[in-house]
Amino acid sequence: MRDDPTIIGLVTGARDGDKVAWDALVERFAPLVWSICRRFRLSDADSSDVGQTVWLYLIEQLPTLREPAALPGWLATTTRRECLRVAKLTRGREQREVSTDPELTVDTGAHAVDEWLLEEERNAALRAAFAQLPPRCQRLLSMLLQDPPAHYADISAELGIPIGGIGPTRSRCLEKLRRSPALAPLVEATREGAERRAGRDRSMVDR
């Protein structure tokens, strides 16, 4: 995916002001943006607003986009962040409306909603990163992750990988997955969370 000449050509053309390339770019990736909005269960109106915002951001960022072929990951990350922002605003507005009605109680499930949104963001990041893998890696990991996992003999026969090479190939595919731009915000958030927990643990020990 990262070496896809079609994506590189469309991004380069759109950056140079080619309207046909821009329209083709939007047509190609609009389903990705829309599907992420649907996973966040946004209304059609909110989804449209998110889509317009994401494309405006892209117009602003096109001149500085260093890796044109990494556009799908950039779009997925930007869309998730905007969906998260809109979802929180919507929930806050609904809670304010509830708090003004004495016959209604305040929603006590806000924390659960936050957890669900974060889980959706993680899942969307993984799906975007997986889509950027070479087709062979996608097929290999899919066969290993199915329930039950495919036997090595079946994987070898279908993909043409020697049985002894399946493990090393899987490791290389997973390393490509970890290096995907789509996972960069997730990896950074995980690292920061681990550092915060370590800091709290040290504080408790010092006491």
N, C-alpha and C positions, 0 to 999 in steps of 0.2 A: 504493500500500500504506500509506503513512504517513497518508493521509487516510481510510482504510477505516473507515466509521462502525460496521461490525459489530464490528471489533476494539476500537475505542474504547468501544463500549457494553458489551462483555463485560468489559474491564478495569475500567471504571468500576463495573459491577455487582459484580464479584468484590471490588473494593476496599471496596465498601460492605457486604460480607458476604452477598451473594446467592449461595447455594450452587449454584443452577441455572446462573448465569453462570460460576462457577468450574469446574463440571463441563464446561460447553461449551468453556471456554477450554482445559482440559487435553485434551479430546477433539480439538479442532481442531489443537493444536500438538504433541501426543504423537508423531505420525509424524515431525515435524521433529527432535525430540530423539532419537528412536530411530534415525533414518537417520544422524545424526552419530555416534552410538555405533557403528553398524555400520561406518562408514567408518574408524573407529579400530580396527576388528577386536577389539572387546572381547567377552568372553564374555557369555552371556545374563545371568548373575548380576551381573557388573560393570555391564552396561548398565542393569539394573534399579536398582542402587545409584546410578548416575549420575542416572537419571531422578528417583528419589526426592529426591536432594540438590538437583537443579535446581528442582523444584517447591517444596521447602522454602525455598530462596533466594528464589523468586518471592513466596511468602507474606510473607517478611520485607521485600521490596523494593517490594511493591505500593503501600504508602502514600506512598512517595517517588518513584515512577516518574513522571517529569516529562512524558514523551511516550508516552501509552498506545499510539498507533499504531506506535511504534518497538519494540513488544514482540517481534516475530519476530527482529529483530537482536539484542536483548538475550538472548533465549533461545539463539540460535545461539552467541553469544560465550561465554555462561556454560557451555553444554554442552561446547563445545570445550575450555575451560579445565579443566573437571572431568574430561573424558575424558583429557586430557593428563596430569593429576595421577594418575589411576588407572592409566593405561598405564605411567607411570614407576614407580609403586609395584609393579605386577605384574612388570615387567622386573627391578627390583631384587630382588624376592623370588625370582624364578627364578635370578638370578645367584648369590644367596647359597646356594641349594640346590645349584647346580652346583659352587660352590667347596668344599662339604663332601664332595663325592664325588671321591676321588682318581682314579677312572677316567674322569672327564669333564674337559674343558678349559673355561676361561672363555670365554664368547662374546666374540669380538673385533668383532662387528658393532654394538656399542652406538651408536657415532657414526652409523652408517647408519640405525639405527632412529630416532634423534633427528631426523635430517634428514627421514626419511619422515613422522614425526609433524608436524613443522613445516610440511612441504609440504601435508599433509592439512588442517592448520589454516588455511593460506592459501587453499586451494581451497574449503573450507567457508565461509570468510568471504566470498569472492567470490560463491559461489552464493547465500548469504543476502542479500547486497547486491543482486545481480541480481534476486532475487525481489521486492525492494521497489520496483523501478523501475516506472513506468507501463507498461501493456501495449504501448503503441506503441513505447516505447524498447526494451523487451525484443525485440519483433519486428524492429526496425531493426538493433539490434546483433547479433542472431542471424543475420540475413541477411548482414551485413557480415563476420561471423566464420566463416561456413560455408566449407568447402573444396570447390571454389573459391568466393570471395566472389560474391554475386549482383551482376549488373550494375545500375548506377544506374537504367537504364530500367525494369528489372523491379521494383526497389524502389519507384520512383516510381509505377508502375502499381498495385502491390499496396497500398501504404500511402497513396497519394494525396498524396505529398510532391513538390513540384517538384524536378527534378534539381538545380537550383542551391541548393535548401534542404536537401539531404541532409547535406552537410558540416557546416553550422551546427547542424542538429538532432542530428547525431551528437555534436558537441562538447558540446551542452547535456546530452545523455543521459550522457555520460562524466563530466561535472562532477557530475551528480546521483549517479552511482555512487560517485565519490570522496568525496562528502559523507555517504554512508550511515553510520548508526551502527554497522552490522555491520562496517565496515572501519576504524573508529576505532582499535581496538587494533592492527590490522595496520599502519596508517599510523604510529602512535606507535612501534611496535617498529622499523619501517624507519628512522624518523628517528633514534631512539636509536642504532641500529647504525651509521648513517652518521656520527653525531657521534663514536662511539667510534673508528671507522676513521680519521676526520680527526685525532682526538687522537693516535692511534698514529703517523700519518704525520708530524705536527708534531714528535713526540718524536724520530723517526728523523732528521729534518732538523736538529734542534737538536744532535744528537750529532755 
